[in-house]
Amino acid sequence: MAAVATETQFHVLAVDDSLPDRKLIERLLKTSSFQVTTVDSGSKALEFLGLHDHEDSPISVHADQLDVAVNLIITDYCMPGMTGYELLKKIKESSYLRDIPVVIMSSENIPSRINRCLEEGADEFFLKPVRLSDMSKLKPHILKSRCKEHYQQEEEHLQSNNIISPTNENSGSISSSSHKRKAVVDGEILLHAIRPRHLETEGTRSEGLTDGLSGRYFRLLVGWAV
C-alpha cells in the first residue's frame, strides 16, 4: 500500500471514503511531488499510523510501514464510522501522533464546522473540490512540524549529554538553545496571531494563511536552525 519515502519527498496520508475523491487527491499530491498513501476510513488511517482506535500507544505495524514516516494527514470530514473530525481528535489526543499536521476537506462550507476543526487543531480546512493550488499550502505546515521535531531532538541530545539542563533556562546567561526555543515559541505565537479567524461568505473558499504572512512566519520559525 505504501512505498518507502525518498529523502526529497514528503509523505502524505490521504483519507476519504469516496473512491473518485481519493483518486483526485492522490493525483494532485503526486503532481506536487508528494509521496501518497490512501485509505478509505478513519480506522484504517489509525491502523496505518500504528494506533489502536481506543489507545494512545503505537501498535505493531507491517514491516513495509516501519520506515515510512507520515509528514501530513489530509482527511475528508464526512465519512461513515469515524468522521474526519473524530479522526482529528484521536490524532491530537495522542502523544505519539499529535505533532503531525492535519488538513480537513469538506464539500460543505459550514462556518461552525470549520471553526470546530481549527479549534481542535486542524492546520487547514479545504473546500471540495480540492484544487492543485491548494497543494502549495501543505508544505509550510510540514516544514513547521519538522522544525519543531528537529529542535526537540537537538534539545534531548544536549540534555542527555549534560550540555544543557532545565535550570540553564532560568540563569542570567541565555544559551543558544534558549534562543532557539524562543524562536519556535515566538513563531507559534505569530502563527496564532495571523491565522484569520473570520469565515468566508457562502460560495467562497477557505484560503488559510496568505502567502506573504506564511513566508514571514516560516522565516522567523526556521531562523533558529540556520
C-alpha positions in Angstrom: 0.0 0.0 0.0 2.9 2.3 0.6 6.4 2.7 -0.7 9.5 3.7 1.3 9.8 7.5 1.2 12.7 9.1 -0.5 14.7 11.8 1.2 13.3 14.5 -1.1 9.6 13.6 -0.7 7.1 14.4 2.0 4.7 11.6 2.7 1.0 12.4 3.0 -1.7 10.1 4.3 -5.0 10.8 2.4 -8.2 9.6 4.0 -11.5 9.6 2.1 -14.4 7.1 1.8 -15.1 8.3 -1.8 -13.0 6.5 -4.4 -13.2 9.4 -7.0 -12.2 11.9 -4.3 -9.3 9.6 -3.2 -8.1 9.3 -6.8 -8.3 13.1 -7.2 -6.4 14.0 -4.1 -3.8 11.3 -4.9 -3.3 12.7 -8.4 -3.0 16.3 -7.1 -0.5 15.2 -4.4 1.7 13.2 -6.7 1.6 16.0 -9.3 3.0 18.2 -6.4 5.8 15.7 -5.7 4.4 14.2 -2.6 4.5 10.6 -1.7 1.0 9.4 -1.1 -0.8 6.6 0.8 -4.6 6.5 0.6 -7.1 4.8 2.9 -10.9 4.8 2.9 -11.7 5.2 6.6 -10.5 6.8 9.8 -10.0 3.4 11.4 -7.7 2.3 8.6 -5.8 5.6 8.9 -5.2 4.9 12.6 -4.1 1.4 11.8 -1.6 2.6 9.3 -0.3 5.2 11.8 0.1 2.4 14.3 -2.5 3.5 16.8 -5.4 1.5 18.3 -8.8 3.0 18.0 -9.1 3.5 21.7 -5.4 3.7 22.9 -2.7 6.3 23.0 0.2 3.9 22.1 1.8 2.6 19.0 0.8 -0.9 17.9 2.8 -3.4 15.8 2.8 -2.4 12.1 3.6 -4.2 9.0 7.3 -4.4 8.0 6.8 -2.2 4.9 5.4 0.6 7.2 8.3 0.8 9.7 10.4 3.1 7.5 7.6 5.3 6.3 7.1 8.4 8.3 3.8 10.3 7.7 4.5 14.0 7.4 0.9 15.2 7.0 -2.6 13.8 7.1 -5.4 15.1 4.8 -8.9 13.7 5.5 -12.5 14.1 4.4 -14.8 15.4 7.1 -18.0 13.4 6.3 -17.2 9.6 6.4 -19.2 6.7 7.8 -18.0 5.1 11.0 -15.3 7.6 12.1 -15.7 11.2 10.8 -12.7 13.3 9.8 -13.3 15.4 12.9 -13.2 12.3 15.1 -10.0 11.2 13.4 -8.5 14.7 14.1 -9.4 14.4 17.8 -7.8 10.9 18.0 -4.6 12.3 16.4 -4.4 15.4 18.6 -5.1 13.4 21.8 -2.2 11.1 21.0 1.2 12.0 22.3 2.5 9.7 19.6 0.7 11.5 16.7 -0.3 15.0 17.8 2.6 16.8 16.0 1.5 15.5 12.6 -0.2 18.3 10.7 -3.8 17.6 9.8 -5.9 19.1 6.9 -9.7 18.7 6.8 -11.6 18.6 3.5 -15.4 19.1 3.0 -17.8 19.8 0.2 -19.9 21.9 2.7 -19.0 25.4 3.7 -20.3 25.3 7.2 -18.7 28.0 9.5 -19.3 26.2 12.8 -17.7 23.0 11.3 -14.7 25.0 10.0 -14.2 26.7 13.4 -14.6 23.5 15.3 -11.9 21.7 13.3 -9.5 24.7 13.5 -10.0 24.9 17.3 -9.4 21.2 17.7 -6.0 21.6 16.0 -6.5 21.3 12.2 -3.9 23.2 10.2 -6.1 23.9 7.2 -9.7 23.4 6.0 -10.1 22.9 2.3 -13.4 23.1 0.5 -14.0 20.4 -2.2 -13.3 20.0 -4.9 -9.7 20.3 -3.9 -7.6 22.1 -6.4 -3.9 21.9 -7.4 -3.3 25.4 -6.0 -4.3 24.0 -2.5 -1.3 21.7 -2.5 1.1 24.6 -2.2 -0.4 25.3 1.3 0.7 21.9 2.6 4.5 22.1 2.7 4.7 25.1 5.1 2.8 23.0 7.7 5.1 20.1 7.2 8.2 22.3 7.4 6.9 23.8 10.7 6.4 20.3 12.1 9.8 19.2 11.1 11.5 22.3 12.6 9.8 21.5 15.9 10.8 17.9 15.7 14.4 18.8 14.9 14.5 21.3 17.8 13.1 18.7 20.2 15.6 16.1 19.1 18.5 18.5 19.4 17.4 19.6 22.9 17.1 15.9 24.0 20.5 15.2 22.7 22.1 18.2 24.5 20.3 17.3 27.8 21.3 13.6 27.5 24.9 14.7 27.2 24.6 17.2 30.1 25.4 20.1 27.7 22.3 21.9 28.9 19.9 21.4 31.7 16.4 22.7 32.5 18.0 25.1 35.1 20.0 26.8 32.4 16.9 28.4 31.1 16.5 30.4 34.3 20.0 31.6 34.5 21.2 35.1 33.7 23.1 33.9 30.7 20.8 32.8 27.9 22.2 29.9 26.0 21.9 29.4 22.2 19.5 26.6 22.9 17.2 29.0 24.8 17.3 31.4 21.9 16.2 28.5 19.6 13.4 27.7 21.9 12.2 31.3 21.9 12.3 31.4 18.1 10.0 28.4 18.0 7.6 29.8 20.6 7.5 33.2 19.0 6.8 31.6 15.7 3.9 29.7 17.1 2.5 32.8 18.7 2.8 34.6 15.4 1.1 31.8 13.6 -1.8 32.1 16.1 -1.9 35.9 15.7 -2.0 35.9 11.9 -4.4 33.0 11.4 -7.6 34.5 10.1 -10.5 33.9 12.4 -13.2 35.3 10.1 -15.1 32.8 8.0 -15.8 33.5 4.4 -19.2 34.1 2.8 -21.1 31.3 1.2 -19.7 30.2 -2.1 -16.1 31.2 -1.3 -13.2 29.0 -0.5 -11.2 28.9 2.8 -7.7 30.0 1.8 -5.9 29.8 5.2 -2.8 32.0 5.7 -1.8 34.3 2.9 1.4 33.6 1.1 3.1 36.8 2.4 2.3 36.1 6.1 3.2 32.5 5.7 6.6 33.5 4.3 7.3 35.8 7.1 6.2 33.3 9.7 8.4 30.5 8.4 11.4 32.7 8.0 11.0 33.5 11.7 10.3 29.9 12.7 13.2 28.3 10.9 15.7 31.2 11.5 17.0 29.5 14.7 18.1 26.4 12.7 20.4 28.2 10.3 
